[in-house]
Amino acid sequence: MAGFISQGDLVPSPQSAFPGESPSVKPLLRVLPAFRTEECDWAIRWDICLKCVRNEYRYAQRIHFFPSGQYREHGCYTEEKGFFLITKEKGEE
């Protein structure tokens, strides 16, 4: 059965999650229509969604597909910047 690894699982990159494997297809970009903080309740990484929405960005996931599983990156999206990972704010662990 294929595995599922998320950025929140402390694996720093898709390549380190699946060493020696090449992605089977291009990553899928999933931009979610969250514009208000209450819309982040359903997000996989609601903490990241809240940061995006507070900064007037949209919450997004970039999903990488490898032969033995998937890797999801959670970040923000704008038309100008495209997908990007949001950095930790001061004082966060």
Protein Blocks (a to p, Z undefined) as FASTA:
>chain_A
ZZdddfklopabfklmmghiacfbdcdddddfdfbfklmmmpmblmlmmmmmmnopacdd
dddddfkbccdddddddfklopadddddehiZZ
